[in-house]
């Protein structure tokens, strides 16, 4: 698979939390946790579950966090 994103990190799924329509997939990448919100349909199609080796791909124009 070829993609334009350059921020690709290999890791392992720690947990999958299913909601009514969306799942939060928690991935460990060398001790750093990434959380992805994706549809339940995508989780099922990809067969995502704890322990599976995956690649996290970050493609974003903005990542914002603010705190006082």
N, CA, C and O atoms as a GROMACS GRO file, in nm:
protein
  272
    1UNK      N    1   0.084  -0.117   0.000
    1UNK     CA    2   0.000   0.000   0.000
    1UNK      C    3   0.090   0.124   0.000
    1UNK      O    4   0.179   0.135   0.083
    2UNK      N    5   0.067   0.215  -0.090
    2UNK     CA    6   0.140   0.341  -0.093
    2UNK      C    7   0.045   0.453  -0.050
    2UNK      O    8  -0.070   0.458  -0.093
    3UNK      N    9   0.096   0.542   0.036
    3UNK     CA   10   0.017   0.655   0.084
    3UNK      C   11   0.105   0.779   0.085
    3UNK      O   12   0.228   0.770   0.081
    4UNK      N   13   0.042   0.896   0.090
    4UNK     CA   14   0.117   1.021   0.090
    4UNK      C   15   0.161   1.062   0.230
    4UNK      O   16   0.255   1.141   0.244
    5UNK      N   17   0.096   1.011   0.334
    5UNK     CA   18   0.131   1.048   0.471
    5UNK      C   19   0.272   1.001   0.504
    5UNK      O   20   0.313   0.892   0.463
    6UNK      N   21   0.346   1.081   0.577
    6UNK     CA   22   0.482   1.047   0.615
    6UNK      C   23   0.494   1.008   0.762
    6UNK      O   24   0.598   0.958   0.805
    7UNK      N   25   0.389   1.029   0.839
    7UNK     CA   26   0.390   0.996   0.981
    7UNK      C   27   0.326   0.861   1.002
    7UNK      O   28   0.208   0.852   1.035
    8UNK      N   29   0.404   0.755   0.982
    8UNK     CA   30   0.356   0.617   0.994
    8UNK      C   31   0.434   0.551   1.107
    8UNK      O   32   0.557   0.550   1.107
    9UNK      N   33   0.361   0.495   1.204
    9UNK     CA   34   0.424   0.434   1.321
    9UNK      C   35   0.370   0.293   1.340
    9UNK      O   36   0.248   0.272   1.341
   10UNK      N   37   0.460   0.196   1.354
   10UNK     CA   38   0.418   0.057   1.377
   10UNK      C   39   0.396   0.036   1.527
   10UNK      O   40   0.475   0.082   1.609
   11UNK      N   41   0.288  -0.033   1.561
   11UNK     CA   42   0.257  -0.057   1.701
   11UNK      C   43   0.166  -0.177   1.718
   11UNK      O   44   0.144  -0.254   1.624
   12UNK      N   45   0.115  -0.192   1.838
   12UNK     CA   46   0.029  -0.304   1.874
   12UNK      C   47  -0.098  -0.250   1.939
   12UNK      O   48  -0.091  -0.164   2.026
   13UNK      N   49  -0.212  -0.302   1.898
   13UNK     CA   50  -0.338  -0.260   1.959
   13UNK      C   51  -0.343  -0.309   2.103
   13UNK      O   52  -0.323  -0.427   2.130
   14UNK      N   53  -0.368  -0.216   2.196
   14UNK     CA   54  -0.383  -0.250   2.337
   14UNK      C   55  -0.529  -0.280   2.370
   14UNK      O   56  -0.559  -0.375   2.441
   15UNK      N   57  -0.620  -0.198   2.316
   15UNK     CA   58  -0.762  -0.211   2.348
   15UNK      C   59  -0.846  -0.158   2.233
   15UNK      O   60  -0.802  -0.073   2.156
   16UNK      N   61  -0.968  -0.209   2.223
   16UNK     CA   62  -1.069  -0.155   2.131
   16UNK      C   63  -1.195  -0.132   2.214
   16UNK      O   64  -1.250  -0.227   2.270
   17UNK      N   65  -1.239  -0.007   2.223
   17UNK     CA   66  -1.360   0.027   2.297
   17UNK      C   67  -1.470   0.061   2.197
   17UNK      O   68  -1.465   0.165   2.130
   18UNK      N   69  -1.570  -0.027   2.187
   18UNK     CA   70  -1.679  -0.006   2.093
   18UNK      C   71  -1.787   0.081   2.154
   18UNK      O   72  -1.829   0.060   2.268
   19UNK      N   73  -1.832   0.179   2.076
   19UNK     CA   74  -1.947   0.259   2.113
   19UNK      C   75  -2.064   0.217   2.025
   19UNK      O   76  -2.060   0.112   1.962
   20UNK      N   77  -2.168   0.298   2.021
   20UNK     CA   78  -2.285   0.263   1.940
   20UNK      C   79  -2.255   0.267   1.791
   20UNK      O   80  -2.309   0.187   1.715
   21UNK      N   81  -2.171   0.360   1.747
   21UNK     CA   82  -2.136   0.368   1.605
   21UNK      C   83  -1.985   0.379   1.581
   21UNK      O   84  -1.936   0.348   1.473
   22UNK      N   85  -1.912   0.425   1.684
   22UNK     CA   86  -1.769   0.453   1.669
   22UNK      C   87  -1.690   0.376   1.775
   22UNK      O   88  -1.735   0.360   1.888
   23UNK      N   89  -1.572   0.331   1.737
   23UNK     CA   90  -1.482   0.264   1.830
   23UNK      C   91  -1.358   0.350   1.854
   23UNK      O   92  -1.316   0.424   1.765
   24UNK      N   93  -1.302   0.340   1.973
   24UNK     CA   94  -1.172   0.400   2.003
   24UNK      C   95  -1.072   0.286   2.005
   24UNK      O   96  -1.083   0.193   2.085
   25UNK      N   97  -0.973   0.294   1.917
   25UNK     CA   98  -0.870   0.193   1.906
   25UNK      C   99  -0.744   0.250   1.969
   25UNK      O  100  -0.692   0.352   1.923
   26UNK      N  101  -0.695   0.185   2.073
   26UNK     CA  102  -0.578   0.233   2.146
   26UNK      C  103  -0.458   0.150   2.105
   26UNK      O  104  -0.456   0.028   2.119
   27UNK      N  105  -0.356   0.220   2.053
   27UNK     CA  106  -0.238   0.153   1.997
   27UNK      C  107  -0.114   0.197   2.074
   27UNK      O  108  -0.093   0.316   2.098
   28UNK      N  109  -0.031   0.099   2.113
   28UNK     CA  110   0.096   0.127   2.178
   28UNK      C  111   0.206   0.129   2.072
   28UNK      O  112   0.226   0.032   1.999
   29UNK      N  113   0.278   0.242   2.065
   29UNK     CA  114   0.392   0.256   1.974
   29UNK      C  115   0.514   0.288   2.059
   29UNK      O  116   0.537   0.403   2.095
   30UNK      N  117   0.591   0.186   2.091
   30UNK     CA  118   0.714   0.201   2.170
   30UNK      C  119   0.690   0.280   2.298
   30UNK      O  120   0.769   0.368   2.333
   31UNK      N  121   0.582   0.248   2.369
   31UNK     CA  122   0.551   0.313   2.496
   31UNK      C  123   0.468   0.438   2.485
   31UNK      O  124   0.428   0.495   2.587
   32UNK      N  125   0.440   0.484   2.365
   32UNK     CA  126   0.354   0.600   2.342
   32UNK      C  127   0.218   0.550   2.296
   32UNK      O  128   0.210   0.463   2.209
   33UNK      N  129   0.112   0.605   2.355
   33UNK     CA  130  -0.023   0.560   2.322
   33UNK      C  131  -0.087   0.653   2.219
   33UNK      O  132  -0.090   0.775   2.236
   34UNK      N  133  -0.139   0.594   2.113
   34UNK     CA  134  -0.217   0.665   2.012
   34UNK      C  135  -0.360   0.615   2.022
   34UNK      O  136  -0.383   0.495   2.038
   35UNK      N  137  -0.457   0.705   2.013
   35UNK     CA  138  -0.597   0.665   2.013
   35UNK      C  139  -0.660   0.712   1.884
   35UNK      O  140  -0.650   0.830   1.847
   36UNK      N  141  -0.726   0.620   1.815
   36UNK     CA  142  -0.793   0.652   1.690
   36UNK      C  143  -0.942   0.627   1.704
   36UNK      O  144  -0.983   0.524   1.758
   37UNK      N  145  -1.024   0.720   1.658
   37UNK     CA  146  -1.169   0.703   1.656
   37UNK      C  147  -1.209   0.665   1.515
   37UNK      O  148  -1.195   0.744   1.422
   38UNK      N  149  -1.261   0.543   1.500
   38UNK     CA  150  -1.302   0.496   1.368
   38UNK      C  151  -1.437   0.426   1.381
   38UNK      O  152  -1.480   0.392   1.492
   39UNK      N  153  -1.502   0.404   1.269
   39UNK     CA  154  -1.633   0.341   1.273
   39UNK      C  155  -1.622   0.195   1.316
   39UNK      O  156  -1.521   0.129   1.294
   40UNK      N  157  -1.730   0.147   1.377
   40UNK     CA  158  -1.736   0.005   1.414
   40UNK      C  159  -1.724  -0.082   1.289
   40UNK      O  160  -1.666  -0.191   1.294
   41UNK      N  161  -1.779  -0.036   1.179
   41UNK     CA  162  -1.771  -0.109   1.053
   41UNK      C  163  -1.625  -0.128   1.011
   41UNK      O  164  -1.587  -0.236   0.966
   42UNK      N  165  -1.543  -0.022   1.025
   42UNK     CA  166  -1.401  -0.031   0.990
   42UNK      C  167  -1.328  -0.129   1.082
   42UNK      O  168  -1.243  -0.205   1.037
   43UNK      N  169  -1.362  -0.128   1.210
   43UNK     CA  170  -1.302  -0.222   1.305
   43UNK      C  171  -1.330  -0.365   1.261
   43UNK      O  172  -1.241  -0.450   1.261
   44UNK      N  173  -1.455  -0.391   1.224
   44UNK     CA  174  -1.494  -0.526   1.181
   44UNK      C  175  -1.425  -0.565   1.051
   44UNK      O  176  -1.374  -0.676   1.039
   45UNK      N  177  -1.424  -0.474   0.953
   45UNK     CA  178  -1.363  -0.504   0.823
   45UNK      C  179  -1.213  -0.532   0.835
   45UNK      O  180  -1.160  -0.618   0.764
   46UNK      N  181  -1.145  -0.460   0.925
   46UNK     CA  182  -1.001  -0.477   0.942
   46UNK      C  183  -0.966  -0.587   1.042
   46UNK      O  184  -0.850  -0.626   1.054
   47UNK      N  185  -1.067  -0.637   1.113
   47UNK     CA  186  -1.043  -0.742   1.212
   47UNK      C  187  -0.958  -0.694   1.329
   47UNK      O  188  -0.875  -0.768   1.380
   48UNK      N  189  -0.981  -0.568   1.370
   48UNK     CA  190  -0.900  -0.510   1.476
   48UNK      C  191  -0.935  -0.567   1.612
   48UNK      O  192  -1.052  -0.577   1.649
   49UNK      N  193  -0.829  -0.605   1.688
   49UNK     CA  194  -0.847  -0.658   1.823
   49UNK      C  195  -0.716  -0.642   1.899
   49UNK      O  196  -0.611  -0.622   1.839
   50UNK      N  197  -0.723  -0.652   2.030
   50UNK     CA  198  -0.604  -0.639   2.114
   50UNK      C  199  -0.498  -0.740   2.072
   50UNK      O  200  -0.528  -0.856   2.044
   51UNK      N  201  -0.373  -0.694   2.069
   51UNK     CA  202  -0.260  -0.779   2.034
   51UNK      C  203  -0.221  -0.776   1.887
   51UNK      O  204  -0.113  -0.823   1.851
   52UNK      N  205  -0.307  -0.721   1.803
   52UNK     CA  206  -0.279  -0.717   1.659
   52UNK      C  207  -0.174  -0.610   1.628
   52UNK      O  208  -0.182  -0.499   1.679
   53UNK      N  209  -0.076  -0.644   1.546
   53UNK     CA  210   0.025  -0.548   1.499
   53UNK      C  211  -0.038  -0.464   1.388
   53UNK      O  212  -0.096  -0.517   1.294
   54UNK      N  213  -0.028  -0.332   1.401
   54UNK     CA  214  -0.088  -0.240   1.305
   54UNK      C  215   0.007  -0.123   1.278
   54UNK      O  216   0.110  -0.109   1.343
   55UNK      N  217  -0.029  -0.042   1.182
   55UNK     CA  218   0.041   0.083   1.156
   55UNK      C  219  -0.056   0.196   1.186
   55UNK      O  220  -0.171   0.193   1.142
   56UNK      N  221  -0.010   0.295   1.261
   56UNK     CA  222  -0.088   0.416   1.281
   56UNK      C  223  -0.037   0.519   1.181
   56UNK      O  224   0.083   0.536   1.165
   57UNK      N  225  -0.128   0.584   1.115
   57UNK     CA  226  -0.094   0.681   1.012
   57UNK      C  227  -0.158   0.814   1.050
   57UNK      O  228  -0.280   0.824   1.062
   58UNK      N  229  -0.075   0.915   1.068
   58UNK     CA  230  -0.126   1.046   1.107
   58UNK      C  231  -0.115   1.141   0.989
   58UNK      O  232  -0.006   1.166   0.938
   59UNK      N  233  -0.228   1.192   0.948
   59UNK     CA  234  -0.234   1.289   0.839
   59UNK      C  235  -0.333   1.396   0.884
   59UNK      O  236  -0.454   1.377   0.878
   60UNK      N  237  -0.280   1.507   0.929
   60UNK     CA  238  -0.366   1.611   0.984
   60UNK      C  239  -0.306   1.748   0.960
   60UNK      O  240  -0.184   1.766   0.968
   61UNK      N  241  -0.390   1.844   0.931
   61UNK     CA  242  -0.340   1.980   0.916
   61UNK      C  243  -0.337   2.052   1.050
   61UNK      O  244  -0.265   2.151   1.065
   62UNK      N  245  -0.415   2.004   1.148
   62UNK     CA  246  -0.420   2.066   1.280
   62UNK      C  247  -0.431   1.962   1.388
   62UNK      O  248  -0.509   1.867   1.378
   63UNK      N  249  -0.353   1.980   1.493
   63UNK     CA  250  -0.368   1.905   1.616
   63UNK      C  251  -0.362   2.009   1.727
   63UNK      O  252  -0.257   2.069   1.749
   64UNK      N  253  -0.474   2.029   1.795
   64UNK     CA  254  -0.479   2.137   1.894
   64UNK      C  255  -0.515   2.084   2.032
   64UNK      O  256  -0.604   2.000   2.046
   65UNK      N  257  -0.445   2.134   2.132
   65UNK     CA  258  -0.474   2.107   2.271
   65UNK      C  259  -0.447   2.236   2.346
   65UNK      O  260  -0.347   2.302   2.322
   66UNK      N  261  -0.537   2.272   2.439
   66UNK     CA  262  -0.517   2.393   2.518
   66UNK      C  263  -0.557   2.365   2.662
   66UNK      O  264  -0.653   2.292   2.688
   67UNK      N  265  -0.484   2.422   2.754
   67UNK     CA  266  -0.517   2.410   2.895
   67UNK      C  267  -0.468   2.535   2.968
   67UNK      O  268  -0.370   2.597   2.929
   68UNK      N  269  -0.539   2.570   3.073
   68UNK     CA  270  -0.496   2.684   3.156
   68UNK      C  271  -0.402   2.638   3.263
   68UNK      O  272  -0.355   2.720   3.343
   0.00000   0.00000   0.00000
